[in-house]
Amino acid sequence: MSELLSEDEVIATVTRLTRSRLVRFVEGEFVKPERAAHGYVFRRVDIARLELLCDLSLDLEFDETALGTVLSLLDQLHAARQDLAAMAHAIDTLPESLRTEILTALKKA
């Protein structure tokens, strides 16, 4: 699979995705593909998001409001995980004495 997929390639890849469903997801800004000269192009992360959108809308019958809420929560969780990883990396670069102090403070919290 190449890095960027066309609309037709996305519909062929995400088997439960129809063109009308793809248009709704793009217009609803549930997925934000890049614009190219020949239309939208989608990244691998867009494919995963479209798979999830199909699961939620078809299997669980989520409406667009529920989809927006779930995606917002997932995006917030993803951002929090990135922040936590950045903090862990920053702490790992500190001297051992400071890391010990931080660990002690976290255990007390």
C-alpha positions in Angstrom: 0.0 0.0 0.0 1.4 3.4 -0.9 1.5 6.3 1.5 -1.4 8.1 0.0 -4.5 6.5 -1.4 -7.1 7.9 -3.8 -10.8 7.9 -3.0 -11.3 4.8 -5.2 -8.4 3.0 -3.5 -9.9 3.9 -0.1 -13.3 2.5 -1.1 -11.7 -0.7 -2.3 -9.6 -1.0 0.9 -12.3 -0.2 3.4 -14.7 -2.8 2.3 -17.8 -1.5 4.2 -17.2 2.0 2.9 -19.4 3.4 0.2 -18.8 6.5 -1.8 -21.8 8.3 -0.2 -20.6 7.3 3.3 -17.1 8.5 2.5 -18.5 11.9 1.3 -20.6 12.1 4.6 -17.5 11.4 6.7 -15.4 13.9 4.9 -18.1 16.6 4.9 -18.7 15.9 8.6 -15.0 16.4 9.1 -14.7 13.0 10.8 -11.8 12.3 8.5 -9.6 15.1 7.0 -7.9 13.9 3.9 -5.4 16.1 2.0 -6.5 17.8 -1.2 -4.7 16.9 -4.4 -5.1 18.0 -8.0 -7.3 15.0 -8.8 -9.4 15.0 -5.5 -8.8 13.8 -2.0 -5.9 11.6 -0.9 -6.0 9.6 2.3 -3.2 8.5 4.7 -2.9 5.2 6.5 -4.3 6.9 9.7 -7.4 8.0 7.6 -8.0 4.3 6.6 -8.0 3.2 10.3 -10.3 6.1 11.2 -12.7 5.2 8.3 -12.7 1.5 9.4 -13.6 2.7 12.9 -16.3 5.0 11.6 -17.8 2.2 9.6 -17.8 -0.1 12.6 -19.4 2.5 14.8 -22.0 3.7 12.3 -23.0 0.3 10.9 -22.5 -2.2 13.8 -23.4 0.1 16.7 -25.7 2.4 14.7 -24.1 5.6 16.0 -25.5 8.7 14.5 -23.3 11.7 13.4 -23.6 13.3 16.8 -22.4 10.2 18.6 -19.6 9.7 16.0 -18.4 13.2 16.7 -18.4 12.7 20.4 -16.5 9.4 20.2 -14.0 10.7 17.8 -13.4 13.8 19.9 -12.8 11.6 23.0 -10.4 9.3 21.1 -8.5 12.3 19.8 -8.2 13.7 23.3 -7.0 10.4 24.6 -4.4 10.2 21.8 -3.2 13.7 22.6 -2.9 12.8 26.3 -0.9 9.7 25.5 1.5 11.8 23.4 1.9 14.3 26.2 2.5 11.5 28.7 5.2 9.9 26.4 6.9 13.3 26.0 6.9 13.8 29.8 8.3 10.3 30.4 11.0 11.0 27.9 11.9 14.3 29.5 12.0 12.6 32.9 14.3 9.9 31.6 16.8 12.6 30.6 17.0 14.0 34.1 19.7 13.0 36.7 18.9 9.9 38.8 18.4 12.0 41.9 15.6 14.0 40.3 14.0 10.9 38.7 13.9 9.4 42.2 12.3 12.5 43.7 9.7 12.5 40.9 8.9 8.8 41.4 8.6 9.4 45.2 6.2 12.4 44.6 4.1 10.4 42.2 3.7 7.5 44.7 2.4 10.1 47.3 -0.1 11.6 44.9 
